[in-house]
């Protein structure tokens, strides 16, 4: 008789422990579900911050000569030509000296376009450094696989040999399989250069005093069919902006469901050339996640109630 009483007490004790652990687990799950809607903005901010780290650039630019006066920047700018077509039939020469059409690099992947000149002692190196650093952080996207990169010299005097040397420098930095087939360095005649620079809104001019070109800094992203999709200004390009720009330009052919979710919360601002948060969309998303969390909480509490009743029944038996 005493053994039976002891056995019943032991069952009750085990049953109470089960209730306690079930209650603790339920509270923990509920807390996580309630915090889930608020974690999304934090996650995107941390991701953007993590993506901002890149390797240091290999080539350095020459220092600005002492006593040099500010140069005339009149008519030097980049005008956005969003959704406008590129001259895909324009002829250039690649780094091997072969004549190619610009359209040879379009068709199935988004294309990052950079207009520079290879003998530039200052700004052009910084543009290529910033672009390479930003793309290097994108582990999921590689040149030659998910995207193409086309760098075009706007100096008609430059040769394929100079383009080849510049390509070797940056391919040795980027160091990814297939990059040499996905990054192209072109030179061309003035007529082809004019067609391309006018199509993208790139205005520059020659400065006789410094024997250098005066030009703005920035890169563009084009769609696989050769239309301009995004402009990014300056010499540093946030990996988040590059990633979202490539995903949008590819019309969903590259990227993940997370990228599509980010595009819902971040929209491109042509004025700044960057992606900014859309507050209303983030509120809507947070509201949807809150509803999901409430439903999940109801299911958890329902399961806990069934478990409690089952355990009570076992204790009585």
C-alpha positions as CSV (number, residue, x, y, z in Angstrom):
1,X,0.0,0.0,0.0
2,X,2.8,2.4,0.9
3,X,4.6,1.5,-2.4
4,X,1.4,2.5,-4.3
5,X,1.1,5.8,-2.4
6,X,4.8,6.5,-3.1
7,X,4.3,5.7,-6.8
8,X,1.4,8.1,-7.0
9,X,3.4,10.8,-5.3
10,X,6.3,10.2,-7.7
11,X,3.9,10.5,-10.7
12,X,2.5,13.8,-9.4
13,X,6.0,15.1,-8.8
14,X,7.0,14.2,-12.4
15,X,3.8,15.7,-13.7
16,X,4.5,19.0,-11.9
17,X,8.0,19.1,-13.4
18,X,6.5,18.6,-16.8
19,X,4.1,21.4,-16.3
20,X,6.9,23.7,-15.1
21,X,9.1,22.9,-18.1
22,X,6.2,23.2,-20.5
23,X,5.3,26.6,-19.0
24,X,8.8,27.8,-19.2
25,X,9.2,26.6,-22.8
26,X,5.9,28.2,-23.8
27,X,6.9,31.6,-22.3
28,X,10.2,31.5,-24.1
29,X,8.6,30.7,-27.5
30,X,6.0,33.4,-27.0
31,X,8.7,35.9,-26.1
32,X,10.6,35.1,-29.3
33,X,7.5,35.3,-31.4
34,X,6.6,38.7,-30.0
35,X,10.1,40.0,-30.6
36,X,10.2,38.6,-34.2
37,X,8.4,41.6,-35.8
38,X,10.8,44.1,-34.2
39,X,13.9,42.1,-35.1
40,X,13.6,42.5,-38.9
41,X,14.7,46.2,-39.0
42,X,17.6,45.3,-36.7
43,X,18.6,42.4,-38.8
44,X,18.7,44.5,-42.0
45,X,20.7,47.2,-40.3
46,X,23.2,44.7,-39.0
47,X,23.4,43.0,-42.4
48,X,24.1,46.3,-44.1
49,X,26.7,47.2,-41.5
50,X,28.4,43.8,-41.9
51,X,28.4,44.1,-45.7
52,X,30.2,47.5,-45.4
53,X,33.5,45.8,-44.7
54,X,35.8,45.2,-47.6
55,X,39.4,44.6,-48.4
56,X,41.8,47.5,-49.0
57,X,42.4,48.5,-52.6
58,X,45.7,47.5,-54.3
59,X,46.5,50.5,-56.6
60,X,46.9,53.9,-55.0
61,X,46.1,57.2,-56.7
62,X,48.7,60.0,-57.1
63,X,48.6,62.9,-54.7
64,X,47.1,66.2,-55.8
65,X,50.0,68.6,-56.8
66,X,50.7,71.3,-54.2
67,X,49.2,74.7,-55.0
68,X,46.9,73.4,-57.7
69,X,43.8,75.5,-58.2
70,X,40.3,74.1,-58.3
71,X,39.5,73.0,-61.8
72,X,36.5,74.2,-63.7
73,X,33.6,71.6,-63.2
74,X,31.2,73.3,-65.5
75,X,29.3,70.8,-67.6
76,X,30.9,67.9,-65.8
77,X,28.2,65.7,-64.3
78,X,26.3,62.4,-64.6
79,X,22.6,62.7,-65.8
80,X,20.5,59.7,-65.0
81,X,19.0,58.0,-68.0
82,X,16.9,55.4,-66.2
83,X,15.2,52.8,-68.5
84,X,17.0,54.2,-71.5
85,X,18.8,51.7,-73.8
86,X,22.5,51.4,-74.2
87,X,24.1,51.4,-77.7
88,X,24.6,47.6,-77.8
89,X,25.9,47.8,-81.4
90,X,28.7,50.2,-80.6
91,X,32.1,48.7,-81.4
92,X,35.0,48.5,-79.0
93,X,38.2,46.5,-78.5
94,X,38.6,44.2,-75.5
95,X,41.8,43.7,-73.5
96,X,43.0,41.2,-76.0
97,X,42.7,43.6,-78.9
98,X,39.6,41.9,-80.4
99,X,36.8,44.0,-81.8
100,X,33.6,43.4,-79.9
101,X,30.1,44.9,-79.7
102,X,29.0,46.2,-76.4
103,X,26.0,43.9,-76.6
104,X,28.2,40.9,-76.5
105,X,28.2,41.2,-72.7
106,X,24.4,41.4,-72.3
107,X,21.7,38.9,-72.7
108,X,21.3,36.8,-69.5
109,X,22.8,38.7,-66.5
110,X,22.7,42.2,-65.1
111,X,25.8,44.3,-66.0
112,X,27.7,46.7,-63.9
113,X,29.1,49.5,-66.1
114,X,32.0,51.8,-65.1
115,X,33.4,54.6,-67.3
116,X,37.0,55.5,-66.5
117,X,40.3,56.0,-68.2
118,X,43.1,53.7,-67.4
119,X,45.9,56.2,-67.1
120,X,43.9,58.4,-64.7
121,X,46.2,59.2,-61.7
122,X,43.4,59.9,-59.2
123,X,39.6,59.4,-59.3
124,X,39.3,56.5,-61.7
125,X,41.3,54.2,-59.5
126,X,39.1,55.1,-56.6
127,X,36.0,54.3,-58.6
128,X,37.3,50.9,-59.5
129,X,38.6,50.3,-56.0
130,X,35.2,51.1,-54.5
131,X,33.3,49.0,-57.0
132,X,35.6,46.0,-56.5
133,X,35.5,46.3,-52.7
134,X,31.7,46.5,-52.8
135,X,31.3,43.5,-55.1
136,X,33.9,41.5,-53.2
137,X,31.7,41.5,-50.1
138,X,28.8,40.0,-52.1
139,X,29.7,36.3,-51.5
140,X,26.5,35.1,-53.2
141,X,27.2,37.1,-56.4
142,X,30.3,36.6,-58.5
143,X,31.5,38.1,-61.8
144,X,30.9,35.7,-64.7
145,X,28.2,33.8,-62.8
146,X,25.5,36.1,-61.5
147,X,26.7,39.3,-63.2
148,X,29.0,40.8,-65.8
149,X,31.2,43.9,-65.2
150,X,32.2,46.1,-68.2
151,X,34.8,48.8,-67.7
152,X,35.1,51.2,-70.6
153,X,37.8,53.8,-71.2
154,X,36.6,57.2,-72.4
155,X,40.1,58.1,-73.6
156,X,40.3,57.1,-77.3
157,X,44.2,57.2,-77.1
158,X,44.3,54.3,-74.7
159,X,45.2,50.8,-76.0
160,X,44.1,47.2,-75.3
161,X,47.5,46.6,-73.8
162,X,46.8,49.3,-71.1
163,X,43.4,47.7,-70.6
164,X,45.0,44.3,-70.1
165,X,47.4,45.6,-67.5
166,X,44.5,47.3,-65.6
167,X,42.5,44.1,-65.8
168,X,45.3,42.0,-64.3
169,X,45.6,44.3,-61.4
170,X,42.0,44.0,-60.4
171,X,41.5,40.3,-61.2
172,X,44.5,39.6,-58.9
173,X,42.6,41.5,-56.2
174,X,39.2,40.0,-56.7
175,X,40.5,36.4,-56.9
176,X,37.4,34.5,-57.8
177,X,36.9,31.7,-60.2
178,X,35.5,32.8,-63.5
179,X,36.2,36.5,-62.8
180,X,38.5,36.9,-65.8
181,X,35.6,35.8,-68.1
182,X,33.1,38.1,-66.3
183,X,35.0,41.4,-66.1
184,X,35.8,43.1,-69.4
185,X,38.1,46.1,-70.0
186,X,37.4,47.9,-73.2
187,X,38.9,50.7,-75.3
188,X,37.4,52.3,-78.4
189,X,37.2,55.1,-81.0
190,X,35.8,58.5,-80.1
191,X,32.6,57.9,-82.0
192,X,31.8,54.7,-80.0
193,X,32.8,56.4,-76.8
194,X,30.5,59.4,-77.6
195,X,27.6,57.1,-78.2
196,X,28.0,55.3,-74.9
197,X,28.7,58.4,-72.7
198,X,25.8,60.3,-74.2
199,X,23.5,57.3,-73.7
200,X,24.4,57.0,-70.0
201,X,24.5,60.8,-69.4
202,X,28.2,60.9,-68.6
203,X,29.6,64.4,-69.2
204,X,33.3,65.0,-69.0
205,X,36.0,67.3,-70.6
206,X,39.7,67.6,-71.2
207,X,41.7,70.0,-69.0
208,X,44.8,71.4,-70.9
209,X,46.4,72.8,-67.8
210,X,46.7,69.4,-66.0
211,X,46.5,67.3,-69.2
212,X,43.8,65.2,-67.5
213,X,40.2,64.5,-68.0
214,X,37.7,66.2,-65.6
215,X,34.9,63.9,-64.8
216,X,32.4,62.8,-62.2
217,X,32.5,59.5,-60.3
218,X,29.9,56.8,-60.3
219,X,28.9,53.4,-61.7
220,X,25.7,52.1,-63.4
221,X,23.8,48.9,-63.4
222,X,22.0,47.8,-66.6
223,X,19.5,45.1,-67.2
224,X,20.3,41.9,-69.2
225,X,18.6,43.5,-72.2
226,X,20.8,46.6,-72.0
227,X,18.6,49.2,-70.3
228,X,20.0,51.5,-67.5
229,X,18.5,50.5,-64.2
230,X,20.5,52.1,-61.4
231,X,23.1,54.8,-60.8
232,X,25.4,54.9,-57.8
233,X,27.5,58.0,-57.2
234,X,30.8,58.7,-55.5
235,X,33.7,56.3,-55.0
236,X,32.3,54.0,-52.4
237,X,29.3,51.8,-53.1
238,X,27.5,50.1,-50.3
239,X,27.3,46.3,-50.8
240,X,23.6,46.4,-49.8
241,X,22.9,48.9,-52.6
242,X,24.8,46.9,-55.1
243,X,23.1,43.7,-54.1
244,X,19.6,45.2,-54.3
245,X,20.4,47.0,-57.6
246,X,21.6,43.7,-59.2
247,X,18.5,41.8,-57.9
248,X,16.2,44.4,-59.3
249,X,18.0,44.7,-62.6
250,X,17.9,40.9,-63.0
251,X,14.1,41.0,-62.5
252,X,14.4,38.3,-59.8
253,X,16.7,35.9,-61.8
254,X,19.3,36.2,-59.1
255,X,19.1,36.7,-55.3
256,X,17.1,35.0,-52.6
257,X,13.6,35.4,-51.0
258,X,15.3,37.5,-48.4
259,X,16.5,39.9,-51.1
260,X,12.9,40.2,-52.4
261,X,11.8,40.9,-48.8
262,X,14.4,43.6,-48.5
263,X,13.3,45.2,-51.8
264,X,9.8,45.5,-50.2
265,X,11.3,47.5,-47.4
266,X,14.0,49.4,-49.3
267,X,13.4,51.4,-52.5
268,X,15.9,53.1,-54.8
269,X,16.1,56.9,-54.6
270,X,17.3,58.4,-57.9
271,X,18.2,61.7,-56.2
272,X,20.7,60.1,-53.8
273,X,21.6,57.1,-55.9
274,X,21.0,54.8,-52.8
275,X,18.4,52.5,-51.4
276,X,16.4,53.9,-48.4
277,X,13.9,52.4,-46.0
278,X,10.2,52.6,-46.8
279,X,8.7,53.2,-43.4
280,X,5.1,52.3,-44.3
281,X,6.2,49.0,-45.9
282,X,8.2,48.1,-42.8
283,X,5.2,48.9,-40.6
284,X,3.0,46.7,-42.8
285,X,5.5,43.9,-42.6
286,X,5.8,44.2,-38.8
287,X,2.0,44.1,-38.6
288,X,1.8,40.9,-40.6
289,X,4.5,39.3,-38.5
290,X,2.6,40.3,-35.3
291,X,-0.5,38.6,-36.5
292,X,1.5,35.5,-37.3
293,X,3.1,35.7,-33.8
294,X,-0.4,35.9,-32.1
295,X,-1.7,32.9,-34.1
296,X,1.5,31.0,-33.1
297,X,0.9,31.9,-29.5
298,X,-2.7,30.7,-29.6
299,X,-1.5,27.3,-31.0
300,X,1.3,27.0,-28.3
301,X,-1.2,27.7,-25.5
302,X,-3.7,25.3,-27.0
303,X,-1.1,22.6,-27.1
304,X,0.0,23.4,-23.6
305,X,-3.7,23.0,-22.4
306,X,-4.0,19.6,-24.0
307,X,-0.7,18.5,-22.6
308,X,-1.8,19.6,-19.1
309,X,-5.1,17.8,-19.3
310,X,-3.4,14.6,-20.5
311,X,-0.8,14.7,-17.8
312,X,-3.5,15.3,-15.1
313,X,-5.4,12.3,-16.4
314,X,-2.3,10.1,-16.2
315,X,-1.7,11.3,-12.6
316,X,-5.2,10.4,-11.6
317,X,-4.8,6.9,-13.1
